[in-house]
């Protein structure tokens, strides 16, 4: 039976066009939503957060050792918080700790990984320009630029000209733009502040339920896959990881796969001629490896239920565990990843409590 640990002979192929922070940079830290909520309760004096006040103070004191990051799955999950006060509190603590530092979205990293994995097995020249893993601004979590620009009536970018002509000087102009970007980031996380603002945003096309609806569609696809596995139980007892990996290449990154193969004039059977070659290909892509490990584990049990939050969590962890230094998540996912040897494989510390995080930072 093939398990998540059967990858020791497959070295990760890190995407060559992904610019990761230097080795001497502060530690990249990712927290899941439950831990951000816990910190928010600690900052506001909520009765459930009293115990964490000392932890909050310690984490604040160690900020020079860390860069906290968020990503698109977390932003999408936050959009599902409907209580405005809670949403505002969570957004405030995220802003305090991350300063809106974001990692690239899963689909962007998957494309970079596929390209480098393809280059490892075929003589191709990679197409993409180098791109930083971490950037500032919530829109960058979606793979967008996120910088505020000034355009004339013809749509031409005149930001540099406006900066030169700004009557208060270039420094004041830069401060003005930075403040605008921060207000935009804050508004994306916090959402509308009252019913009137929400009604106006909806009139303009804002719909916070879109992200959850997309996650629900993907969860339904996993339920359908679970039903297929239930109809033929031999897969759960045997090569389930192979099934999940094949489905990842065939469906989840179909567009990425087809675009890359077409651009390089390659065919999939030529690149992956055998089942073993296909296994090694998916196992060498870091975020794909994490994703396949988590999905395989969840499908291993016939009793597993697939919900939108499962999709958000797997999307988030696929990037965070592969590319961050420390990940604080819930206990079951941490157990699955440790059993598969994933944290060791990528040099990532996977924790389950904020107390563990403070201890890890003390030891770093």
Legacy VTK file of the C-alpha trace (Angstrom):
# vtk DataFile Version 3.0
C-alpha trace
ASCII
DATASET POLYDATA
POINTS 364 float
0.000 0.000 0.000
1.325 3.431 -0.940
1.129 6.018 1.852
2.125 9.625 2.237
5.474 8.534 3.678
6.532 6.663 0.507
8.255 9.733 -0.945
11.709 9.537 0.576
13.325 8.791 -2.787
11.671 11.802 -4.468
13.384 15.108 -3.776
11.188 18.223 -3.857
11.569 20.274 -7.029
11.316 23.856 -5.835
9.956 26.262 -8.469
12.897 28.159 -9.875
10.848 31.264 -10.675
9.541 31.635 -7.118
11.605 34.087 -5.075
11.619 32.969 -1.462
12.830 35.172 1.406
16.562 34.899 2.194
17.546 32.262 4.739
18.454 34.925 7.311
15.035 36.624 7.074
12.528 36.518 9.959
10.611 33.265 10.197
7.524 32.994 7.972
4.582 32.127 10.221
1.095 31.056 9.117
-1.866 30.820 11.516
-5.197 29.285 10.613
-8.414 31.216 11.173
-9.200 29.679 14.574
-5.934 30.974 15.974
-6.509 34.460 14.554
-9.938 34.416 16.206
-8.306 33.393 19.488
-5.828 36.286 19.260
-8.661 38.678 18.428
-10.474 37.596 21.588
-7.300 38.171 23.580
-6.889 41.693 22.196
-10.484 42.696 22.952
-10.705 41.270 26.457
-13.251 38.624 25.493
-13.709 36.134 28.314
-12.508 33.305 26.059
-9.326 35.205 25.346
-8.222 36.020 28.900
-5.961 32.966 29.115
-4.157 34.025 25.948
-3.267 37.541 27.078
0.244 36.503 28.185
0.697 34.599 24.905
-0.433 37.648 22.940
2.062 39.824 24.795
4.875 37.334 24.137
4.074 37.124 20.441
4.038 40.910 20.209
7.424 41.051 21.925
8.887 38.585 19.400
7.649 40.351 16.278
11.191 41.116 15.141
11.793 37.382 14.669
8.736 36.719 12.543
6.827 37.634 9.407
3.214 36.571 9.794
1.468 35.946 6.494
-2.035 35.319 5.240
-3.194 33.857 1.941
-6.154 33.804 -0.395
-7.912 30.796 1.224
-7.835 32.554 4.606
-9.120 35.819 3.105
-11.961 33.871 1.462
-12.757 32.083 4.715
-12.771 35.372 6.642
-15.366 36.711 4.189
-17.763 34.111 5.605
-17.771 35.724 9.064
-21.121 37.480 9.216
-20.874 39.148 12.642
-19.396 42.544 11.867
-17.837 43.057 15.298
-16.033 39.724 15.171
-14.918 40.332 11.599
-13.570 43.762 12.537
-11.704 42.341 15.560
-10.128 39.551 13.500
-9.154 41.994 10.755
-7.525 44.325 13.296
-5.307 41.630 14.819
-4.357 40.306 11.384
-3.347 43.811 10.336
-1.313 44.271 13.502
0.660 41.049 13.100
0.970 40.750 9.313
0.942 44.348 8.073
-0.947 42.693 5.184
1.923 40.410 4.176
0.483 37.749 1.856
1.744 34.627 0.130
0.889 33.933 -3.489
-2.372 32.073 -4.171
-2.374 28.275 -4.564
-3.111 28.376 -8.307
-0.134 30.646 -9.008
2.228 28.438 -7.010
0.797 25.314 -8.672
1.606 26.778 -12.095
5.177 27.602 -11.050
5.612 24.146 -9.546
4.260 22.376 -12.629
6.606 24.339 -14.867
9.688 23.437 -12.821
8.604 19.815 -12.419
8.167 19.644 -16.188
11.627 21.139 -16.695
13.051 18.394 -14.461
11.830 15.662 -16.819
11.863 17.400 -20.224
14.277 19.800 -21.981
12.239 22.996 -21.761
12.953 26.625 -20.948
10.666 27.845 -18.188
8.340 30.643 -19.265
7.599 32.627 -16.133
9.295 35.729 -14.801
10.567 35.518 -11.213
7.886 36.417 -8.653
8.211 36.892 -4.862
6.471 34.371 -2.618
5.542 37.144 -0.166
4.155 40.574 -1.007
2.308 43.385 0.742
-1.378 43.938 0.135
-4.438 41.699 0.327
-4.963 41.804 -3.437
-1.553 40.171 -3.855
-3.008 37.124 -2.103
-5.135 36.787 -5.238
-2.124 37.178 -7.517
-2.916 40.807 -8.345
-0.576 43.779 -8.147
-2.499 45.576 -5.414
-0.737 48.933 -5.803
-2.833 52.038 -6.241
-2.137 53.706 -9.579
-3.334 56.965 -11.108
-4.602 56.846 -14.692
-5.706 59.538 -17.097
-8.978 59.540 -19.038
-7.402 57.279 -21.687
-6.406 54.688 -19.113
-2.679 55.418 -19.256
-0.697 55.079 -16.034
0.388 58.593 -14.967
1.336 57.786 -11.365
5.000 58.760 -11.766
4.043 62.055 -13.410
1.547 62.796 -10.648
4.220 62.062 -8.068
6.611 64.516 -9.687
3.971 67.246 -9.809
2.457 66.706 -6.362
2.555 70.092 -4.667
3.438 68.674 -1.244
6.407 66.721 -2.565
7.230 63.140 -3.508
7.469 61.919 0.091
3.989 63.217 0.862
2.681 61.610 -2.331
4.178 58.259 -1.329
2.572 58.566 2.098
-0.771 59.410 0.478
-0.604 56.305 -1.757
0.527 54.064 1.115
-2.382 55.268 3.244
-4.796 54.559 0.407
-3.426 51.052 -0.062
-3.709 50.373 3.663
-7.308 51.589 3.704
-8.083 49.317 0.761
-6.497 46.289 2.460
-8.355 47.050 5.669
-11.697 47.392 3.885
-11.229 44.081 2.050
-10.732 42.207 5.306
-13.307 44.096 7.369
-16.068 44.251 4.776
-18.884 46.830 4.995
-19.253 48.647 8.287
-23.047 48.953 8.334
-26.218 47.966 6.453
-26.161 51.055 4.276
-22.608 50.440 3.117
-23.356 46.767 2.535
-26.385 47.605 0.403
-24.324 50.016 -1.698
-21.523 47.470 -2.173
-24.009 44.795 -3.199
-25.487 47.230 -5.705
-22.022 47.554 -7.204
-21.631 43.774 -7.423
-20.011 42.818 -4.118
-20.975 39.299 -3.082
-19.107 37.778 -0.124
-20.809 34.398 -0.555
-19.090 33.735 -3.889
-15.974 32.277 -2.277
-17.941 29.922 -0.060
-20.145 28.892 -2.976
-17.027 27.949 -4.932
-15.710 25.972 -1.987
-19.086 24.248 -1.679
-18.910 23.180 -5.338
-15.490 21.687 -4.777
-16.650 20.003 -1.569
-19.513 18.460 -3.527
-17.014 17.095 -6.042
-15.160 15.439 -3.159
-18.424 13.986 -1.855
-19.040 12.509 -5.282
-15.514 11.104 -5.278
-16.140 9.631 -1.830
-19.258 7.909 -3.178
-17.219 6.404 -6.019
-14.644 5.144 -3.546
-17.389 3.658 -1.404
-18.683 1.731 -4.414
-15.290 0.057 -4.828
-13.666 -0.182 -1.403
-10.408 -1.715 -2.658
-9.088 1.765 -3.435
-9.400 2.896 0.175
-7.470 -0.198 1.246
-4.753 0.208 -1.356
-3.557 2.776 -3.881
-5.721 5.663 -2.720
-2.882 8.182 -2.916
-2.385 7.278 -6.581
-6.080 7.906 -7.234
-5.959 11.297 -5.510
-2.745 12.284 -7.301
-4.130 11.289 -10.710
-7.274 13.298 -10.028
-5.148 16.292 -9.054
-3.348 16.303 -12.403
-6.431 15.402 -14.437
-8.924 17.812 -12.873
-7.610 20.204 -10.230
-4.769 21.635 -12.320
-6.237 20.768 -15.714
-5.943 24.302 -17.090
-2.398 24.733 -15.737
-1.383 21.359 -17.164
-2.865 21.964 -20.614
-1.431 25.475 -20.928
2.075 24.327 -19.975
2.065 21.298 -22.254
0.766 23.335 -25.186
3.296 26.127 -24.622
6.170 23.651 -24.676
4.816 21.391 -27.413
4.584 18.367 -25.122
2.035 15.632 -24.560
1.221 14.192 -21.159
1.956 10.532 -22.081
5.362 11.648 -23.322
6.145 13.460 -20.071
4.614 10.885 -17.724
4.991 7.575 -19.587
4.490 5.262 -16.585
2.494 5.232 -13.323
5.768 5.519 -11.388
6.778 8.589 -13.408
3.385 10.151 -12.649
3.782 9.452 -8.927
7.230 10.987 -8.843
5.992 14.022 -10.769
3.224 14.903 -8.293
5.337 13.972 -5.274
8.105 16.377 -6.316
5.804 19.427 -6.397
5.809 20.756 -2.807
2.297 22.216 -2.489
0.830 19.366 -4.552
2.455 16.860 -2.201
0.878 18.528 0.842
-2.537 18.731 -0.828
-2.505 15.119 -1.991
-1.442 13.942 1.478
-4.328 15.772 3.174
-6.970 14.772 0.606
-5.821 11.148 0.678
-6.078 11.027 4.449
-9.580 12.479 4.443
-10.781 10.061 1.762
-9.247 7.119 3.634
-12.186 7.173 6.041
-15.618 6.400 4.634
-17.119 8.458 7.467
-15.412 11.711 6.426
-17.706 14.619 5.615
-16.592 17.237 3.099
-17.469 20.853 3.914
-16.394 24.184 2.386
-14.057 24.818 5.320
-12.184 21.608 4.447
-11.467 23.091 1.024
-10.244 26.382 2.510
-8.029 24.526 5.001
-6.444 22.218 2.421
-5.838 25.099 0.005
-4.195 27.130 2.759
-2.057 24.337 4.167
-0.858 23.214 0.741
1.033 26.504 0.421
1.785 27.234 4.071
3.285 23.863 4.974
5.382 23.764 1.806
6.711 27.334 1.957
6.457 28.759 5.493
8.764 28.079 8.432
6.065 27.653 11.073
2.416 26.682 10.616
-0.112 26.668 13.452
-3.184 24.656 12.523
-5.741 22.290 14.031
-4.706 19.007 15.639
-6.015 16.511 13.079
-4.295 18.097 10.079
-1.072 18.404 12.072
-1.274 14.699 12.965
-1.881 13.665 9.348
1.052 15.734 8.110
3.403 14.476 10.794
2.434 10.863 10.131
3.280 11.417 6.474
6.636 12.997 7.325
5.652 16.197 5.540
7.015 18.776 8.023
10.395 17.026 8.057
10.385 16.780 4.275
10.007 20.543 3.848
11.756 21.736 6.986
8.527 23.186 8.356
7.472 23.240 11.998
3.769 22.335 12.277
2.191 23.257 15.624
-1.312 23.139 17.079
-1.397 25.841 19.773
-0.258 29.417 20.215
1.540 28.338 23.404
3.600 25.972 21.239
4.364 28.888 18.941
5.790 31.024 21.746
7.966 28.099 22.878
9.206 27.549 19.340
10.088 31.222 18.968
11.917 31.146 22.296
14.002 28.248 21.015
14.730 29.853 17.640
LINES 1 365
364 0 1 2 3 4 5 6 7 8 9 10 11 12 13 14 15 16 17 18 19 20 21 22 23 24 25 26 27 28 29 30 31 32 33 34 35 36 37 38 39 40 41 42 43 44 45 46 47 48 49 50 51 52 53 54 55 56 57 58 59 60 61 62 63 64 65 66 67 68 69 70 71 72 73 74 75 76 77 78 79 80 81 82 83 84 85 86 87 88 89 90 91 92 93 94 95 96 97 98 99 100 101 102 103 104 105 106 107 108 109 110 111 112 113 114 115 116 117 118 119 120 121 122 123 124 125 126 127 128 129 130 131 132 133 134 135 136 137 138 139 140 141 142 143 144 145 146 147 148 149 150 151 152 153 154 155 156 157 158 159 160 161 162 163 164 165 166 167 168 169 170 171 172 173 174 175 176 177 178 179 180 181 182 183 184 185 186 187 188 189 190 191 192 193 194 195 196 197 198 199 200 201 202 203 204 205 206 207 208 209 210 211 212 213 214 215 216 217 218 219 220 221 222 223 224 225 226 227 228 229 230 231 232 233 234 235 236 237 238 239 240 241 242 243 244 245 246 247 248 249 250 251 252 253 254 255 256 257 258 259 260 261 262 263 264 265 266 267 268 269 270 271 272 273 274 275 276 277 278 279 280 281 282 283 284 285 286 287 288 289 290 291 292 293 294 295 296 297 298 299 300 301 302 303 304 305 306 307 308 309 310 311 312 313 314 315 316 317 318 319 320 321 322 323 324 325 326 327 328 329 330 331 332 333 334 335 336 337 338 339 340 341 342 343 344 345 346 347 348 349 350 351 352 353 354 355 356 357 358 359 360 361 362 363
